[in-house]
Amino acid sequence: MKLFRTIILCLVIVFFVGSINAMAATPIKIILDGKECVFPDVQPYVNADNRTLVPIRFVATELGANVEWNKEESSVKITSDGNVILLKIDDEVITVNEKPITLDTKPILKEGRTMVPLRFISETLQKNVEYKNGIVTITDLTVPTLTIDVAKKLIVIDKNIYPIISAGRNIQPGVYTVKKVNNQVNLMTGETIYNILAQDGDKQFYIDPFSRSGEDIKIDAENFGELIKQIKLGDLIRVE
């Protein structure tokens, strides 16, 4: 019986290791503006943190950024359209425009090549990144169809215009991402929660039909009901 258990355990380990190796061997295709990118030596891959890493050369040649390598400090400086990214090998803390940011994975050296997290670098350089079935598609960041003009107190989605009742004074201009769309009942209190959370880095605001503390944009309840029919998670909002 003991020998049988040992054999079963060995088979499970072999199967598990084989499955991991098969996953690691799965090629990652990167499509940039409709064209598949070719990597002459080190290939892009998904690391243990489930993040796609690419050679830094890709950032320079394909994304059009300027890349400077500092051998003494094992660091890289990436500049593009006014954005400056500084990162070091094996350090998850990087700086973007002099602001420190902690990544969920580290840049590394592999076969003599600097490998960096594709999604973070691409999105910082104003690119849209989508991953599906082993294919990473990168396109230019499209202009959002939803715009909020705080000064004029208007929300515009295509041709639909919604007046703003009031808005927080410190809401900053920029492109925000919709992180939450709440239209649900709190089962403990029976209260219905309505709001939309939009975020840009450490900046955020809510759109809602009720009074709340903080930097919120408030609109009529009926207009809010129509608004949430047109907004979904991941949508972009330009605040002017």
N, C-alpha and C positions, 0 to 999 in steps of 0.2 A: 504493500500500500504506500509506504514511504517513497519507494522508487518510482511508483506511478505518479505521485504528486510532484516529484522532482522533474519528471519528464514533461508533465503538463506545464509546470512553471517555466521550464526552458523554452517550450514551444510558444508560450505567451510572450516571453521576452523577445524571442526571435521575430515574432509577428509584429510586436510593438516597435522594435528597432527598425524593422524593414519598412513599416508604415512611415516612420519619421524620415528615413532616408529617401523614400519615394516622394514625400512631400517636399523635402529639401531640394530634390532634383527637378522638381517641376519648374520649368522656365517661366520667367516673368517677362511678358511683352509690354513694351512701353510705346504708346501711340501718341505722337505729338503733332497736333494740327492735322490729323488724318494720315500721317506718315509714320511707319514703324521705324524706331530708332535702332541703329546697329552699334553693338559694343564690341570692339576688336579684341579685348583681352578679358578683364574681369567683368562678369555679368551682374546685372542687378539681381537681388535676392531678398527673400523675406527672412528677417532674423528671428531670434527667440522671443523678442517683444512684439512679434507680428507686425513689424514695420518694414516697408520696402526701402532698401538702401541702394544707392546708385553711386558710381564713380564721380568724383568732383569734376572731372573733365566734361561730363554730361551737362553740368550746370553752366559751364563756360561755353561749350560749343553749341549746345542745343537751346538752352534757355537764354543765351545771349548776355549773361552776366560777366563781369570782370572778376577773376579769381586770382588772389595772391597767396602763395604758400610761404609760411615762415618756418624754415627748417629747425632753427634753434628753439623755438617755442612750440613746435608741432601744432601750429595753428593755421587757420585759413580765414582770409578776409574776402567776403563776397559783396560786391557793390552792383546795384542796378537801379536806375531811375530814382536816385536819391535814397534808396534803402541800403543800409550797411549791416551785414551780418558777420559777426565774429564768432568763431567756434574753435575748440581745441579737441584733439584726439582723446578719446576715452573720458570726456567730460560732458555731462548732460546739460550743464549750465552754459548757455550761449548769450550773446547780446544782440539785440536788433535795435538799431538806431540808439545805441548807448543804454538800452533798457535790458536788464537781465531777465532771461526766460529759461525755465527748467523744462527740458524735453523729456519725453517718456522713453527715449532710447539714446544711445551715444554714437557719435561719429567714431569710426574705427579705421585702422589700417588693415587692408587685406591684400596680400600678394603685392605689397609695395604701392597700393593705390589707396587714396583717401576715399572712404565711403561715407556718404551723408544721407540723412532721412529725406526721401523724395518729397513726401506730401508737405512737410513743414517748409522746406526751402522753396518749393514751387508756389505754395499759397502766399508766402511772404513776398515773393516776386510777382504777385498779382496774377497767378494762374489758377484755373479751376482743375481739380484733380478728382477723378472717379476711378474706382477699382471694382472689377467684376470678372469672375472666372479666370483669374490669372492674367488679366489684361488691365494695364493702367492707362487711362486716357487723359491726356493733358491738353487743355484748350485755353485760349485767352479768357480772362474774367469778363463775362458779359455785363453790360450796363443793366442794373436792376430796373424792373418795370414798376417797382413800388418806390415812391419818393415821398418824403415828409419834409414839407417846408415849414419849419418851426416859426419863422418870422411872419409868414402869411397865414399860419394856422390852418394848413391844408394837408390832407393825405391824398395822394393821387396814385391810383392803380390803373394803368392804361388810360381809359377815358372816364373812369369812375372817380368822383371827387367827394371826399368826406371832410366836413369842417371839424377842427379841433376846438374843444371847449376850453381847455387850458393845457399848458405844458410847463414842465420844469425848466427853470432858467438856465441850468448848467448842462443841458443835453448838448453834447458836442457834435459838430458835423463829422461825417464819415460814412463808411459802408458797414452796416451791421448785419449779422446773421440771425435769423429767427431760431431761437433755441427751444422755446416752449409755446404751445398754443393750448391754453386751458379753457375748457368749457364743460366743467364737470361738477357733480354734487359731492360735497363733503358728507360722507355717510355718518360721521359722528355728530355734526351740528345741523345738517340739513341745508347748509348754506351752499349756494351755487357760486363757484369760483370762475370768474371770467378774466382772462388777461393774456397778453402776448408778450413774451420776453425776447428782446433783441439785444445782441451782445457783439462788441467789437473789442477783443482783448480784455482789458480790465474795465472797459466802459460798458454800461448797460442801461437800459430803461424798459419800462413796461408801457404797453398801450392797453387801457382798460376803460370801462364805462363808470367806474366808481371812484370815490375819493380814497387815495392811499398816500402814505408818507413816501418820500423819496422823489427821485426825478422821473416822473411819469408823464405820459401823454394821455389825455382823457378826451373821449368822444362820446356822443350820444349812444345810449344803449341799443337803439334800433340800427344805427350805423355800424356799431361794433358787431352786431349779429351778421350783417352783410359782409363786413371785413373778414371775419374768421372763415367765411366760406371760400375766400380767395387766397388765403395765406396758408402755407404749409411749412413744416420744419425744413430748415436749410435754405429757405428763400432769403434773398438779399434785400435790404432796405437802405436806400441812400437818404441820409439826413442832411438837409441843406440849411 
